[in-house]
Amino acid sequence: MVLVIVTLVAAGCTRTPAPVAKSSPAPTPSPLVWADCKGGFQCATVEVPLDYAHPAAGTIGIAISRKPATDPSRRIGSVLTNPGGPGASGIQFLRGEAGAMSALNARFDLIGFDPRGIGQSAPVRCLDGPQEDNFNALDSVFDDPAEKQAGIAADKAYAAGCMQRSPQVLPFVDTVSAARDMDEIRAALGDNKLTYLGFSYGTFLGENYAHLFPTHIRALALDGVVDPTLSPNDFLYAQLVAFEQNLQAFLNDCKARRTASPPCTYAQAGDPGTKLMTLMQRLDTTPLPVGNRSLTRSLAIIGVLTPLYDQSTWPYLDQALTLADRNNGSLLLRFSDLYLGRNSDGTYDNQTDANSAVNCIDRPVPIEVAAYDALGPKFASASALFGPAFQYSNLVCAYWPVKPTGTVGPITADGAPPILLVGGTGDPATPYAWAQSVNQQLAGSVLLTREGNGHVSYDKSSCAKAAINAYLIDLTLPAAGTVCR
């Protein structure tokens, strides 16, 4: 099994755009037909070309949702949102997070959408539930030749399954096409200019939109910024370094709170870092039974990774590790299921399948296994836990049945208004250096810095949220160099 790092707001790999012309004919939108979908939300579908190079060859439906502005007399327009991934459902995200966007919702219709290949928008599928269970449980740390061959065979079968189950849409789930869909959505909503709030991989979507349609932008806020200049394995290495930093921050905090009230219980009987590595070694040979399932080392690593996205969930990681220390792997397995999109009935949403599909088409990877073998010492040195587990994560793309269309390189948005970039100094999934890099690439952009751990800033800092809201509502940018502490 290969561990795919998904950059999600709720819980990473992303790719870069192919060179494209910046001018594009304005979409001719069809009237949207809104239906009530409960909870104050309305739903509709925007028809877009499957293949923008051959727009007459057929369309797919992009599912969107709307929470109308709560102060209609002061309504500015719509704000399009994307939570990341690639693979996260923007419709599900908005349903869960609209309440935290009440200031924006007063002045805007909040719009969520499932990008092509994701959720309700022609979703990519690769495996059924039992197959995905087996794939995810396979050891991602190749300790011997047999495990390595099993991992390679699983990657090949996974890639073949994606083509078998999703042959029509698989060649067209690239981020450039998804960014073009965003302009179709903008036009269908009746907005002359796009107002957009993108998180994590959603920043990469925003970067591509700015490159394609710089004159169609009203305001673009990108939180948890993705750097398009990194090769896939350099991208992965930066993430594992950042996740290791967050892991060490958790372990140090746990040791410091050994006798606090409430205490970090995992540190009360030995060094938590030593205990964590001992647990993983034990799971490698003897997975923990959890009902009719098992917590394997790979699933446990994902279970540790998931709470590192948000420091507020560290107490639950303490609880999960304490339970595992007592031979109860249920909470670590639950975290793993959350990350992988596994439902209680054994089915999966399609976020992991879509993540692979988008990543593999967006940027080319080395196709020789030796290139991944060579990563071992560097990755293990950066993180004894995550390094060996991440080492072969991109290998599945070497067997992908669709050739990549994206390239690695800087992105520009000449002619766009100032874009707001937000980076957290301790962000594990989109390291702060990425925001700094994109700040240099996008002329006129402004970088807002949040000091602290955890992925993205809008939900972790009232200062960052206020600055983002002010920009999206009033077009007021923070001063260059502003830091939210």
Secondary structure, 3 states (H helix, E strand, C coil): CCCCCCEECCCCCCCCCCCCCCCCCCCCCCCCCCEECCCCCEEEEEEEECCCCCHHHCEEEEEEEEECCCCHHHCCEEEEEECEECCCCHHHHHHHHHHHHHHHHHHEEEEEECCCCECCECCCCCCCHHHHHHHHHCCCCCCCHHHHHHHHHHHHHHHHHHHHHCCCCHHHCCHHHHHHHHHHHHHHHCCCCEEEEEECHHHHHHHHHHHHCHHHEEEEEEECCCCCCCCHHHHHHHHHHHHHHHHHHHHHHHHHCCCCCCCCHHHCCCCHHHHHHHHHHHHHHCCEEECCEEECHHHHHHHHHHHHHCHHHHHHHHHHHHHHHCCCCHHHHHHHHHHHCECCCCCECCHHHHHHHHHHHHCCCCCCHHHHHCCHHHHHHHCCCHHHHHCCHHHHHHHCCCCCCCCCCCCCCCCCCCCEEEEEEECCCCCHHHHHHHHHHCCCCEEEEEEEECCCCCCCCHHHHHHHHHHHHHCCCCCCCCEEC
